[in-house]
């Protein structure tokens, strides 16, 4: 029997040897000493006894018995040799009591090279074992700007915290994101229980993924795929899932795996023209309309949040418009991913087939539910999030902010204008920049003093007073039950004066058009391609964004604003058109050109007449951090 097994292993070696030789590739084991001749190193680090993943053992430390093995560690020596006899004895020892003696190995760039114990590794690989115990010395290479070096140094930080060496990413950023998805609030090293639970979860996923990927050329590693999975489903309940459920979830993400490392392309729907045209047809022909059951999922309540308050007005608007044609359920105070999954699952169980989730902080809950219930239409109110199983929506508020900047530029008495911003996320920077551009269009000397009321320990009024501003752009809308907070643009020196103007979110208009698109089957014509994600980003032309101006404004100013507004609606005027420089003097948009919607959406810079900066996530209050983590404009804040 032993000879039969050895000959089988040798056959595997010869097959591997011939395959590599036919391609002009080196057919034997890699030799670390040869690799290090051309690689700079910094130091060696004793790791002690380590559980070494067998699939990461790729060669030997020195020449020695290199030619005795093919590159897959299977034996090439004649079956009558002393080498073969020792290999067969190890095979029998493993059957009898298991191979217990640790090997001696070196780790370099998270690959392992054997100093002592090559035959033990060969036998264990033949048995398809997962790992082998070994005393390991790590050789740390010099750091450079290559992708491989960046990934490895990220791995070193990950290993220091987790002591896990079997997770291998193909792109930078993976290890940091994995920590965020598994234990975002933990700062201390993982304990044994965490390591065990993670290993169980990872290998459960790996067994299914590798079985499905067997024989296929995949563009990603198992760890890359695992990260995509966690991004959709989360880590918290992974260990509780049955194998069948886990398989189904992995299969549903296969398209996401195949387009890696690319993300889905964001398909921005900037207008509602197509929906409106079909709505007209629907009303003319009087097609039969079935009843829709709709759920609204809110992080807070209308009484405690201006954002939820505005969406709730939109909800009431469509209830009044559609009457008995719709049935609406509302879930408030849904402030965690787990609560989001529970609320949406309850809504689906009660018959809801359309769900509006009004906060980006619940995006993970949305994706998790969406892949499980593909027949349910789920929309998340967010921008610049590329998930193919849901649709997202937002408004081009920067169009209204541009007009408010025009008003502020005219009405200011000091040329110093204050701007209070909330979250440094996608879309918000465009609002700030559009305001500054609008102010400068009518007042070349206008300076915009930017402050963030979500920053820690900030005294907004004191900062504005020190800036000597006369006009301020404050909160975008009324805060329920809070008369002390000023909103819109207002005269900073007149405490009781009403706002001069304010932007308006007409969410009722948006929700109405979405509901109509479902009732008249327009929605079905917007099926996703395999590599894209749809985002509705409507503006003034669709009626989702508007501006209200005070009757106290001079007549000429009101007429100018109305003219500019009409020009934006008719696509004659674009806020981001012509020469635009940032604070560093870099030309961001050329003369005669209109900035693309994607560039506007992804802005992470400020125009040159703004005084202030974009804060990092750590500078913000806790409430703001979760939003910035998902949609923050700074890559550091989103762990990319």
C-alpha positions, 0 to 999 in steps of 0.5 A, spaced: 500 500 500 505 504 501 508 503 495 502 505 491 501 511 495 508 513 493 507 512 486 501 516 486 504 522 489 510 521 484 505 521 478 502 528 481 509 530 481 511 528 474 504 531 471 506 538 475 513 538 473 511 537 465 506 542 465 511 547 468 516 545 463 512 546 457 511 553 459 518 554 460 517 555 467 521 553 473 519 546 475 522 545 482 521 548 489 522 555 489 529 557 493 528 563 498 536 564 498 536 565 491 530 570 492 533 574 497 539 575 493 535 580 489 531 583 495 533 588 500 531 586 507 530 590 514 530 584 519 529 577 522 523 576 527 522 570 531 515 568 531 516 561 535 511 555 534 506 557 528 500 553 525 503 554 517 497 554 512 500 548 507 498 552 501 502 558 503 508 553 503 512 554 496 519 552 497 525 551 501 530 555 504 536 553 501 538 548 495 538 542 499 533 537 496 530 542 492 530 537 485 527 532 489 520 535 489 516 538 483 513 545 485 507 542 488 511 539 493 510 532 491 516 527 490 520 526 484 525 521 486 525 514 484 521 509 488 527 504 490 531 510 493 532 512 500 528 518 500 522 514 497 523 509 503 523 515 508 517 518 505 513 512 505 515 511 513 512 518 514 506 516 510 505 510 515 507 515 521 501 520 519 496 514 519 498 511 525 499 517 530 499 523 526 505 527 524 507 531 530 514 534 530 514 541 527 518 543 521 523 549 521 521 554 516 522 561 514 516 566 512 517 572 507 512 576 504 507 571 507 510 565 503 513 559 507 520 556 505 522 550 509 529 549 512 527 542 515 521 538 514 520 538 506 518 530 506 513 532 512 510 537 508 510 533 502 506 528 506 501 533 509 500 536 502 498 529 499 493 528 505 490 535 503 491 537 510 490 545 511 496 546 516 502 544 519 506 546 525 512 549 525 518 554 528 518 560 524 522 566 522 520 572 519 524 575 514 521 582 513 523 586 506 524 593 505 518 597 504 517 600 497 511 603 493 509 597 490 503 593 490 506 587 493 509 591 499 503 595 501 499 589 501 505 585 505 506 591 510 498 591 511 498 584 513 504 585 518 499 590 522 493 585 521 498 579 524 500 583 530 493 584 532 490 577 530 495 572 529 492 570 523 496 568 517 492 564 512 488 570 509 491 573 503 488 579 499 490 581 492 489 588 493 491 594 498 486 596 503 483 589 504 486 587 511 484 594 514 477 593 511 476 586 514 478 589 521 472 594 520 467 589 518 469 584 523 470 588 529 470 595 528 470 598 535 476 593 538 483 596 539 486 590 543 489 584 540 484 578 538 483 573 544 483 565 542 476 565 542 476 571 536 481 567 533 477 561 533 470 563 531 474 567 525 477 561 523 471 557 523 467 562 519 472 563 514 474 556 512 466 555 512 466 560 507 472 558 503 470 551 503 464 553 499 467 558 495 473 554 493 468 548 491 464 553 486 470 556 483 474 549 482 477 549 475 475 556 474 479 562 473 477 567 478 480 574 478 480 574 486 483 570 492 478 567 497 480 572 502 477 577 496 471 574 495 470 573 503 471 581 504 465 582 498 461 577 502 462 580 509 460 587 505 453 585 503 451 580 509 456 582 515 460 578 520 455 578 526 451 572 524 455 568 519 457 562 524 449 561 525 448 560 518 446 553 516 451 551 510 445 551 505 443 558 506 451 560 506 451 556 499 445 560 496 448 567 499 455 566 496 452 564 489 448 570 489 454 574 489 458 570 483 457 576 479 460 581 484 466 576 484 467 575 477 468 583 476 473 584 481 477 588 482 473 592 479 466 595 483 460 595 479 459 602 475 455 607 478 449 608 473 447 615 474 440 617 472 440 624 472 433 625 470 426 623 470 423 624 463 422 617 461 418 616 467 414 622 466 413 620 459 410 613 461 406 616 466 402 620 461 401 614 457 399 610 463 394 615 465 391 616 458 390 608 456 388 607 464 392 601 464 389 597 471 393 598 477 394 594 482 395 595 490 403 596 492 405 595 500 410 600 501 415 600 507 419 606 510 425 605 514 428 611 518 434 611 523 430 616 527 423 619 528 420 625 524 420 629 531 427 628 532 430 629 525 430 634 520 432 629 515 427 624 517 422 629 518 423 631 510 422 624 508 416 623 512 413 629 509 414 625 502 411 619 505 405 623 507 404 626 500 404 620 496 399 617 501 394 623 499 396 622 492 395 615 491 390 613 497 387 606 497 392 604 491 398 604 496 399 601 503 404 604 507 408 601 513 413 606 517 419 604 522 422 609 526 428 609 530 432 603 526 439 605 528 443 599 527 444 594 521 441 588 525 435 592 527 435 594 519 434 587 517 429 585 522 425 591 520 425 590 513 424 582 514 418 584 518 415 589 512 417 583 507 413 578 511 407 583 512 407 583 504 411 590 502 414 589 495 417 596 495 422 599 501 425 606 502 431 606 507 432 613 508 439 613 511 446 610 508 448 608 515 443 602 513 446 600 507 449 593 509 442 591 512 439 593 505 444 589 501 443 583 506 436 583 505 436 584 498 440 578 496 435 574 500 429 577 497 431 579 490 423 580 488 423 586 493 425 593 491 429 596 496 432 603 495 437 606 500 437 614 500 445 615 499 450 617 494 456 614 491 454 607 493 455 601 488 451 595 490 448 591 484 442 588 488 439 595 490 438 602 487 440 608 491 437 615 490 439 622 492 438 629 490 442 634 486 442 639 492 448 643 489 443 646 484 439 650 490 446 651 494 449 655 487 443 659 487 443 660 495 450 662 494 448 668 489 443 671 494 449 671 499 454 674 495 449 679 493 446 680 500 453 680 504 455 687 507 462 684 509 464 679 503 465 674 508 460 669 508 459 663 513 457 656 511 455 651 516 456 644 513 454 637 517 457 631 514 464 630 509 460 625 505 459 624 497 455 630 495 456 635 501 462 637 498 459 639 491 454 643 495 459 647 499 463 648 492 457 650 488 455 655 494 462 658 493 462 659 486 455 662 486 457 667 491 463 669 487 459 669 480 456 676 483 461 678 488 468 676 486 471 678 493 466 673 496 470 669 501 466 663 504 468 661 511 467 653 512 465 650 519 462 643 521 457 643 526 459 635 527 466 636 529 468 635 536 468 641 541 466 646 536 462 653 538 459 655 531 457 662 533 464 664 536 467 661 530 462 665 525 463 671 530 471 671 529 470 671 522 466 677 522 461 674 517 454 678 515 451 672 512 451 665 514 448 658 510 446 654 516 442 648 516 438 646 510 431 645 513 427 646 519 429 642 525 422 639 528 421 642 535 427 646 535 426 654 534 433 655 537 437 653 530 437 657 524 436 654 517 437 657 510 441 663 509 440 668 514 443 675 517 448 673 522 447 679 526 439 679 526 437 674 531 430 674 530 430 675 522 427 670 518 431 666 513 433 670 506 432 663 502 432 656 504 433 649 499 427 644 499 427 637 498 421 635 495 421 627 497 414 627 495 415 628 488 421 623 488 417 617 491 411 619 487 415 618 480 418 611 483 411 609 485 408 610 478 414 607 475 412 601 478 405 601 477 406 602 470 412 597 469 417 602 467 421 600 473 422 593 469 425 597 464 431 599 468 434 592 469 441 592 472 447 590 467 451 585 471 457 590 472 453 596 474 449 599 480 443 604 479 443 611 482 437 616 482 440 623 482 435 628 480 435 635 481 431 641 479 429 639 473 425 633 476 422 637 481 426 633 487 430 640 489 427 647 489 429 653 493 424 658 497 426 665 497 424 670 502 419 676 500 424 681 503 429 680 498 429 686 493 425 684 487 431 684 482 435 679 486 428 675 486 428 676 479 435 674 478 434 667 482 428 665 478 432 666 471 438 662 474 433 657 476 430 656 470 436 656 466 438 650 471 432 646 469 433 647 462 440 645 462 442 652 460 446 654 466 451 649 470 454 651 476 460 647 475 462 650 468 468 654 466 475 655 470 475 652 477 481 652 481 481 649 488 485 651 494 492 649 492 491 652 486 490 646 482 485 647 475 480 642 477 475 644 471 477 647 464 474 653 461 469 652 456 468 645 459 462 642 464 464 638 470 462 631 469 456 628 474 461 623 477 467 628 478 461 632 482 459 627 486 466 624 488 469 631 490 474 631 495 477 638 494 474 645 496 474 651 491 479 657 492 475 662 495 473 657 501 477 658 508 476 652 511 478 644 510 474 637 510 475 634 516 477 627 518 472 622 521 476 622 528 475 629 528 467 628 528 462 627 533 460 619 534 453 620 531 457 623 524 462 617 524 458 612 521 455 616 515 462 618 514 465 611 514 460 609 509 460 615 504 466 619 507 470 623 501 477 622 504 479 615 502 482 614 509 476 615 513 473 609 509 478 604 509 480 604 502 
